[in-house]
């Protein structure tokens, strides 16, 4: 395990990653990726003159890469659906409302996977201390079928690559508003992988899973961790839950590397869910994950995108904050969005965008050590998670 080059950070990217495109009426419009990179470059976060993130080439995954996670029948089905997008294949989750077929789907999906594998490789082999793939984070894809806008599971393939190349333990933290069910399933009985997902409760939201009792298979009890948050949870409650669960478990697990998924569909303006975070809350979570990587695993951190369907007002700002944190130079929330970026959005999409990189909130939370209130849904949810998994790591579930 080489020592990372101090200060070296990268985002793995090329413009063809926006070819992962289910069509103009689909919620996951790839314009969110394009606008993020445009904003990050305009602000000097990526390829700036004073350091920060460097954009590096994004390779394709090979069939051998995909096969470490996915069944060959799924890969063949994706190829067929790519060649004939009119083909319906619900058995493999293709040609559905969530995952409509599109030409060259196999190529676009494997490109996302290859990008995440490259981010993992660069960190693991010491070429970078942090690496990002904002087009990645397709955490719902299962070994044998596509699911929830996700054709192949780039997260799981990247984690498997790390394990196959010497990582003894990998911690995966998923802050998407939807449960990271695909990654959990793939590593559910693997004690080398700790999966933690903070999400809106499956009582209210797709995929209907991710409850505290899902703690891992017989050989890995306690390595699957789920915090099922009530609808309406905002910055203070979300950060309270995060800090009550994530840092103590990651410290106890002592991974070699941290892999994270930063879906920003927990935002109050996201049309597909019911949490109430702001970009300021997102930024606070990114900083916490960055600091945890440095505290626990020598700074080794692979960060990916994920969900996020307020594709103009929210995703570009949130993920630009993510890229700035990955690059080691967090942006001041009061920073103005550049005039040239706002003009581009107006010219191409005929709409205005926020003038600053903030939603005007100052994220703060009450620490769990101050005690919990069993009369609140949020605190009951956190306590249930801690009670289910903390003892498996030698931790006290009580405050």
N, C-alpha and C positions, 0 to 999 in steps of 0.2 A: 504494500500500500504506500505509494510514493507520497512525500510531503507536498501539499499543494503549493504552487507558486504564489507567494504572498501578494495579495492585492489583485491578482488576475481574475477577471470576471468576464462572462460572455453571455450573449443571447444567441441561440442557434436559430437562424432564420433565413429564408429567402421568400421572395414575393409569391412564388407558386404555392406556398402553404395556404393561400386563400382559395386555392382550387377545391378545397374541402368545402363543398357548397351544395346544400340540399335544395337550393332554388330560392327565388325572391320572396315567396310567401312563408318560408320556414323561419322560425324564431332565431335560429343560430346563423345569422347572416355573417359571412366572413368579413364584411366591412368593419366589424369590430376589431379584427386583427390588424387590418390596414390602417385604420385610424389610430390605433394604439402606437404602432411603429412610427407613423408620421408625427404624432404628438411627442413621443419619446425622442425622436431625432431633432424636432424643432426646439426642444428644451435642452438639448445636449446630453440627455441621459444615455443615448446610444450613439456611438461613433462621434462623441464630442471631442473638442480640442484639448480638454483638460482631463483626460482619463475617463473613468466610468466603464460602462459596458461596451464591449466590441462585438459587432455582429459577425458570426462565423458561419460557414456553409452548412446547409441542412441536407444530409444524405437521405436516401431511401432505405427503408428496412428491406432485408432479403426475406425470402420464404423461410429460411432457417431461423431468422429472428422471430417471425410471427409464430412459427410452430412450437416455440418454447412455451407458449400460452394457449394458442388457438388450434382447434381441430382442423385437419386438412379439409374436411367437408365444408367448413365455413369459408375458408379461403377460396375454394373452388366456387362456392355459391356467390361470393362477392365478385369474383371474376365474371361469372355468367351474368349477374345483374348489371355489371359495368358495361358489358357488351350489348345487353338488351335491357335498357332501363324500364321498359314496359312490363318486364317479367316480375310477377309477384311471388315472393318466397317467404311467407310468414313464419315457416318453421325455423328459418335462420334470421328472422327479424328484419327482412329486407323487403322493400316495396310497401312499407307501412306508412302511416301518417307521420310517425316519429322519425322513421328512417327511409324516406323515399329514395329510390335509386337515381343515380345521375351518371352520365358518361364519365368514364375513367375513375370511377369511385375507388376501385382497388388501388390504383396508383396514388390518388390523393390521400387515402387512408394510410397506406403504408409509408407515405412520406412523413406524415405526422409521427408515426411510430419511430421511424429512423431518426427523426429530429430529437425525440426524447432519449433514445438510446445514445445518441451522440452527446447530448448534455450530460448524461450519466457517465459516459466514458471519459469525457474531458475532466470531470471532477475526480473520478476514481483514479485515473492515471496521472493526476497531479498537474494537468495543463491549466486548470482553473480551480479556484477555491469555491466559487459559486457559478452555476450555469442555469439558464432559463429557456423554456420553450412555451411561449404564451399560446401557441396554437394547440398545445397538448392538453392533457388532463381529461382524456375521454374515458372516464372511470366506470361507466355503466356496462361497457361491452363485456360479454361473457365468453367463455372458451368456445361455445358452440353457436352463439347467435349475437347479432347486433342488438343494441338496446339503448333507448334514451338518447338519441342523436349520436351514438358512439358505435362505429363500425368495428374497429379494432381497439384493444385496450393498451394504449401506448404506455400508460403508467406501469401496468403489470409487466409488460415486456422489458421496460427499463429496469425495474426492480429485479426481475429474473436475471437480466444481464449482470447486474451488480453481484448477485449471489453466485452466478457461474464464474465470475472473475475474481473471487476472493473475499467478498464482503461476508462477514460472519453474522452481522445483524444489521437490518435496515429498519428504520422507523419511518412510517408514512403517515402524514397528517393531512387531512382533507377538510377544507373549510367551505366547500361548496354548500349551497342551501339544500341540495339533494344528497341523500345517503350514497356514499361511495361503495355501492353494493358489488360491482364487478371485481374491484381490487380485493375487497373483503373475502369474496367467495374463493378467488384464486389462491389466496394465502391463508385460508381459514384454519387449516391444520398444519401450518408451517411455523414452528416456534422461532424461526429466524427473522420473521417479519412482524412488527407491531403495526397494526392499522388502527388509526384513531380518526373517527369521522364526527364532526359537529354539523348538525343539519336540522332543518325543520322536521318535526316528528312525522313519521310515516303514517300516523293517523290522519294526516291532512294532505300529504304530498307524495308524489311519485318518488321512489318506487315502492313505497309501502313497507319498507324494511328499515333496519337500523335501530333496533331497540336495545336497551341495556343488557337484556338477557342473552344477546348474541355475543358470546365472549370467546369464541374459538372452538376448534375441534378437540377431540380427545387428547391429541399430542401437543396442543397449543392453547390450553385454557388460559385466559387472561390476556391473550395477544390481539384479540379483536375488541375494540372499545368504541362504544357508540353513545353520543350525547344527543338525545332527541329533544330538541328545543321547542317550546310552545310558539305558535304563531304570534306575531307582534313583538317578539324579542328584538330589542334595539341594542345600540352600542354597549351600554353599561351592563346589561344582562348577558349579552354574548361574551364580552370580555371577562366578566365574572366567571362564566362557565368555562371558557378557554383556560384561564389561569388556574382554575380549581382542578383541572383534569390533565391538560397536556404537559406542562413542564414537569410535574412530579413523576408522571409515568415515563416520559422520555428519559429523564435523568436515571430512573431506576433501571430501565431497559439497557441503557448505555450503548446506543447503536454506533456503528462505524460511519454512517452517513444518514443524512436527513433528506427525505423526498417529500415534497409538499404539493398539494393541488389547491390553487387559489381561485376557484369559481367565485365570481363576485355577484351572483344572483341572489345573495342575501340582502342586497340593497333595497331600501324602501321603495324605490321606483321600478324595481324589476317586475315585469308583468306576469311572471309564471309562479311566484311564490309569495310568502306572507311575512317574512322577517322585515325588520325596519332599520337595518344598518345604514351608515353613511360611508362615503369614501374615506372619511376621517377614521372611522372604526376599522375599515379595511386596512388602511395604512398602519394603524397601531398593531394589527395582527401580523402584518408582514415584518415589522420591526421586531416583534416578539419572537417570531420564528427564526429570523436572522440571528438574533442574540442567542437563542437556544442552540442553534447549530454550532456557534462558536464556543459556547459553554460545554457542550456535550461531545461533539464529534469533530473537533479540530477545524470547524468552519465548513466542513464538506456539506454542501447544500445544493440540491437540484429542485428548481421551482418550475411549476407548470401552470398553465391557465386552467380552463374548465368552463363552467357555465357562465352565463351573463347575457341578458337579453334586452337590457336597456342599452342598445348597442352603440349609441352616439353619446348620450349624456353621461353615462356611468362607466362603461367598460374601459374606454380609452384612458380616462383619468385614473381609475383604480389600478389598472395594469401598468400604467406609466409610473405610478407610485411603487408598484411591485418591482419594476425593472430598476428604478432608482435605488431601492433598498438592496436588491441583488448586486447592484454595482457599487454598493458601499457609500453612497452619497444621497441619503433621503432628501426629497424635495421639501422645501418649506410649503406647508399647505396653502399659504397665502399667495403663492406664485400665480401669476396670471397665465392663462392659456394663451399661447402666441397668436398674434393677429393673423399671421399667414395660415395657421392651422384653422382658425375660425373661418377665414375666408374660403379655404378649401372645402370645409363642410357646407358652408352656405352655397358655394358654387355647384357642388356635386349633388348635395342632398336637399338643398333649398330649406335649410332650417338653422336656427341659432343653437349655440351650445353654451354651457356655463363659462363665465369669464375667469374663473379661478379654479385652482386644483383642490378646493375644499368645498364641503357642504356647510361650512360655518359651525361645526360642532367641535367640542373639546372632549375627546373620549376619556372617560374616567369610570372606575368601577369600584365596588366594595369587595375587598379581598375575602376569600372563603374562610380564612383564619379568624375572621371576626364573627363567625357563626352563621348558621343558616336558618331560614324561616320555613318551616314545613307547611305553612299556609299558602305559600306561593308555588305555582306550577314550575317555574324555572328552578327554584331551589330543590324541589322534590326530584326533578329530572336529574340534576347534577348529583344529588345524594344517591339516587338509585344507581347511576353509573359508577360512582366511586365505591359503593358497597359491592357492586358486582365484580369489579376487577382489581381494586387496590390491594386486597389481601393476597392475591396471586403474585403480587410484586413486593410483598413484605411491607406494604404501606398501610397506614391507619386511615380508614375511610371517613372518620369523624374529623371535624375541623381542628 
